Amino acid sequence: MRQILCLLPLVLVTVVAVQNRSVLVEGFGRLRTASWPWLLAAGGATCLTWVAAAFTRQGAVVQPLPRWRLLATQFAAGSANHLLPTGLGAGAVNLRFMTVCGVPLARSSAALALYLLAESVGRLSLLAALLFAFPDALRLGTLIPAGAVGPLLVIAGAVLVVAVAALALVRRLRTAVLGFVRTALGEARSVHTRPARALALWGGSLAFPALQAAGLVAVGQALGLPVPPAHMALAYLAATVAVALVPTPGGIGSVEAALIVALVAAGGPVAVATAVVLAYRIITVWVPLVPGALTLGALVRFKVI
């Protein structure tokens, strides 16, 4: 079974690559006309995102984790995240890693929830800051179709009502949720009593989306996208926040569409915006995918996860 699990990531990568072969061919073709120094900067920013994720993961748990294995796990988790619905791959890999490191399952789950909360707060904070600094950077009318806000609010309200009703009516579910919330709050208090952990948690959660946005800006500069860098960063954050609710593997497909729309809304030509997004996704998703899958298989083979 362990040998099968070692090979499974490579099989999934092959399947996803075959399904998206037209995108890969076009994306690699776009890279041939780009400025290589800027592409190298985008690659460097992508590598630093794994470091930022490792800092945030360590900041979410009091127990010290082996740093090099933690970093390797974040690299592998990125590959897993592109093969499973959004967030599930990385969450499963990191949950298993913390459990193997001796962190109890309840505290591992609480640390995972704290990480997700910090990452969301960091991304939304950067988005709010850029919207405040550049309120006219995006033409929101092109991002939000007319009449779409009402149905979205209705769906969100319905989901909230169903969740509240389930908690009120199902006692076992309510007990489990309340127990998890108590554990999560206790873990969060413990983390914030240690300045180094709190700094790693919140510093990493801000650095992670900032580095992702910096990678898109570098690719935009490489392909000559006529949009100011701050506006490109704003477009990236707005698109990724909007697409976070779409449960596709790693956002493949939905992220590309949202990024193209956001860059066009920021003033970029459609053809150049498409080229930038394809090149950016090649660098951040497709190039690391096979090495990440190999790392994931090795971590499973050596029982790190």
KASUL-V319128 format. One record per backbone hydrogen bond with DSSP energy under -0.5 kcal/mol. NH is the residue of the N-H (numbers start at 0). CO is the residue of the C=O. If there is no record, write none. Layout:
nh->NH co->CO
nh->NH co->CO
//
This chain:
nh->4 co->0
nh->5 co->1
nh->6 co->2
nh->7 co->3
nh->8 co->4
nh->10 co->6
nh->11 co->7
nh->12 co->8
nh->13 co->9
nh->14 co->10
nh->15 co->11
nh->16 co->12
nh->17 co->13
nh->18 co->14
nh->19 co->15
nh->20 co->17
nh->23 co->19
nh->24 co->20
nh->25 co->21
nh->26 co->22
nh->27 co->23
nh->28 co->24
nh->29 co->25
nh->30 co->26
nh->31 co->27
nh->31 co->28
nh->32 co->29
nh->33 co->30
nh->34 co->221
nh->35 co->33
nh->38 co->34
nh->39 co->35
nh->40 co->36
nh->41 co->37
nh->42 co->38
nh->43 co->39
nh->44 co->40
nh->45 co->41
nh->46 co->42
nh->47 co->43
nh->48 co->44
nh->48 co->45
nh->49 co->45
nh->49 co->46
nh->50 co->46
nh->51 co->47
nh->52 co->48
nh->53 co->49
nh->54 co->50
nh->55 co->51
nh->56 co->52
nh->57 co->53
nh->58 co->54
nh->59 co->55
nh->59 co->56
nh->60 co->57
nh->69 co->65
nh->70 co->66
nh->71 co->67
nh->72 co->68
nh->73 co->69
nh->74 co->70
nh->75 co->71
nh->76 co->72
nh->77 co->73
nh->78 co->74
nh->79 co->75
nh->80 co->76
nh->81 co->77
nh->81 co->78
nh->82 co->79
nh->83 co->79
nh->85 co->247
nh->87 co->84
nh->88 co->84
nh->90 co->86
nh->91 co->87
nh->92 co->88
nh->93 co->89
nh->94 co->90
nh->95 co->91
nh->96 co->92
nh->97 co->93
nh->98 co->94
nh->99 co->95
nh->100 co->96
nh->101 co->98
nh->102 co->97
nh->103 co->101
nh->107 co->103
nh->108 co->104
nh->109 co->105
nh->110 co->106
nh->111 co->107
nh->112 co->108
nh->113 co->109
nh->114 co->110
nh->115 co->111
nh->116 co->112
nh->117 co->113
nh->118 co->114
nh->119 co->115
nh->120 co->116
nh->121 co->117
nh->122 co->118
nh->123 co->119
nh->124 co->120
nh->125 co->121
nh->126 co->122
nh->127 co->123
nh->128 co->124
nh->129 co->125
nh->130 co->126
nh->131 co->127
nh->132 co->128
nh->133 co->129
nh->136 co->133
nh->138 co->264
nh->139 co->137
nh->141 co->138
nh->142 co->138
nh->142 co->139
nh->143 co->139
nh->144 co->142
nh->147 co->144
nh->150 co->146
nh->151 co->147
nh->152 co->148
nh->153 co->149
nh->154 co->150
nh->155 co->151
nh->156 co->152
nh->157 co->153
nh->158 co->154
nh->159 co->155
nh->160 co->156
nh->161 co->157
nh->162 co->158
nh->163 co->159
nh->164 co->160
nh->165 co->161
nh->166 co->162
nh->167 co->163
nh->168 co->164
nh->169 co->165
nh->170 co->168
nh->173 co->169
nh->174 co->170
nh->175 co->171
nh->176 co->172
nh->177 co->173
nh->178 co->174
nh->179 co->175
nh->180 co->176
nh->181 co->177
nh->182 co->178
nh->183 co->179
nh->184 co->180
nh->185 co->181
nh->186 co->182
nh->187 co->183
nh->188 co->184
nh->189 co->185
nh->190 co->186
nh->191 co->187
nh->192 co->188
nh->192 co->189
nh->193 co->190
nh->194 co->192
nh->197 co->190
nh->197 co->193
nh->198 co->194
nh->199 co->195
nh->200 co->196
nh->201 co->197
nh->202 co->198
nh->203 co->199
nh->204 co->200
nh->205 co->201
nh->206 co->202
nh->207 co->203
nh->208 co->204
nh->209 co->205
nh->210 co->206
nh->211 co->207
nh->212 co->208
nh->213 co->209
nh->214 co->210
nh->215 co->211
nh->216 co->212
nh->217 co->213
nh->218 co->214
nh->219 co->215
nh->220 co->216
nh->221 co->217
nh->222 co->218
nh->223 co->220
nh->224 co->219
nh->226 co->224
nh->231 co->227
nh->232 co->228
nh->233 co->229
nh->234 co->230
nh->235 co->231
nh->236 co->232
nh->237 co->233
nh->238 co->234
nh->239 co->235
nh->240 co->236
nh->241 co->237
nh->242 co->238
nh->243 co->239
nh->243 co->240
nh->244 co->241
nh->245 co->242
nh->246 co->244
nh->247 co->245
nh->249 co->80
nh->249 co->83
nh->250 co->247
nh->251 co->248
nh->253 co->251
nh->254 co->250
nh->255 co->250
nh->256 co->252
nh->257 co->253
nh->258 co->254
nh->259 co->255
nh->260 co->256
nh->261 co->257
nh->262 co->258
nh->263 co->259
nh->264 co->260
nh->265 co->261
nh->266 co->263
nh->267 co->262
nh->272 co->268
nh->273 co->269
nh->274 co->270
nh->275 co->271
nh->276 co->272
nh->277 co->273
nh->278 co->274
nh->279 co->275
nh->280 co->276
nh->281 co->277
nh->282 co->278
nh->283 co->279
nh->284 co->280
nh->285 co->280
nh->286 co->281
nh->288 co->284
nh->289 co->285
nh->290 co->286
nh->291 co->287
nh->292 co->288
nh->293 co->289
nh->294 co->290
nh->295 co->291
nh->296 co->292
nh->297 co->293
nh->298 co->294
nh->299 co->295
nh->300 co->296
nh->301 co->297
nh->302 co->299
nh->303 co->298
nh->304 co->298
//
